[in-house]
Amino acid sequence: MFEVLAEPHRRRILDLLREQEQAVGDLVSALGISQPGVSKHLRVLREAGLVTTRRRGTQICYSLDAGGVRAVQAGLAGLATPALRSA
């Protein structure tokens, strides 16, 4: 999961999706990278369980997968707990 989140464009995509559902074209405009580049990052995020897709006419729209985000939060919280106990 850390490899997925380490990439700055992916973190920016997650930030944009946190605000609202986005079509690929909207993400391309916001990120300033090519459509194939955005699609590659979205595929990685989807395979990691962090985003979901929905068809809206001819567009594919992406949104955060709440379950995947909660799983990441829980995993990170679990890493921090032992360190906080010994501090």
C-alpha positions in Angstrom: 0.0 0.0 0.0 2.9 2.4 0.7 4.1 2.1 -2.9 0.6 3.1 -4.1 0.4 6.1 -1.8 4.1 7.2 -2.3 3.4 8.5 -5.8 2.5 12.3 -5.7 0.0 12.2 -8.6 -1.9 9.4 -6.9 -2.1 11.3 -3.6 -3.4 14.4 -5.6 -6.0 12.2 -7.3 -7.2 11.0 -3.9 -7.3 14.6 -2.7 -9.5 15.6 -5.7 -11.7 12.6 -5.2 -12.2 13.4 -1.6 -13.9 16.6 -2.7 -16.2 15.0 -5.2 -16.6 12.3 -7.9 -14.5 13.1 -11.0 -14.4 12.1 -14.6 -11.0 11.2 -16.1 -11.1 14.4 -18.2 -11.6 16.5 -15.1 -8.6 14.8 -13.4 -6.4 15.3 -16.6 -7.2 19.1 -16.4 -6.6 19.3 -12.7 -3.3 17.3 -12.8 -1.8 18.6 -16.0 -0.7 15.1 -17.1 -1.8 13.0 -20.1 -5.0 11.0 -20.1 -3.0 7.7 -20.3 -1.0 8.8 -17.3 -4.1 9.6 -15.3 -5.7 6.3 -16.3 -2.6 4.4 -15.2 -2.7 6.0 -11.8 -6.5 5.4 -11.5 -6.0 1.7 -12.4 -3.4 1.3 -9.6 -5.7 3.1 -7.1 -8.6 0.9 -8.2 -6.6 -2.3 -7.9 -5.6 -1.2 -4.4 -9.2 -0.8 -3.4 -9.0 3.0 -2.9 -11.3 4.2 -5.8 -14.4 2.9 -7.5 -15.9 3.6 -10.9 -19.4 4.5 -12.2 -20.6 5.1 -15.7 -22.2 8.4 -16.4 -23.3 8.3 -20.0 -20.1 7.9 -22.0 -17.9 8.9 -19.1 -16.3 6.8 -16.4 -16.4 8.6 -13.1 -14.2 7.9 -10.1 -14.8 8.3 -6.4 -13.1 7.2 -3.2 -13.9 3.8 -2.0 -14.8 4.4 1.7 -14.0 0.9 2.7 -10.6 0.9 1.2 -9.7 4.3 2.7 -10.9 3.1 6.1 -8.7 0.0 5.8 -5.7 2.1 5.1 -6.5 4.4 8.1 -6.9 1.3 10.3 -3.6 -0.1 9.1 -1.7 3.1 9.8 -3.4 3.5 13.2 -2.2 0.0 14.0 1.4 0.9 13.1 1.3 4.0 15.3 -0.2 2.3 18.4 2.9 0.5 19.7 5.1 3.6 19.2 2.6 5.7 21.1 2.5 3.3 24.0 6.3 3.4 24.5 6.5 7.1 24.2 
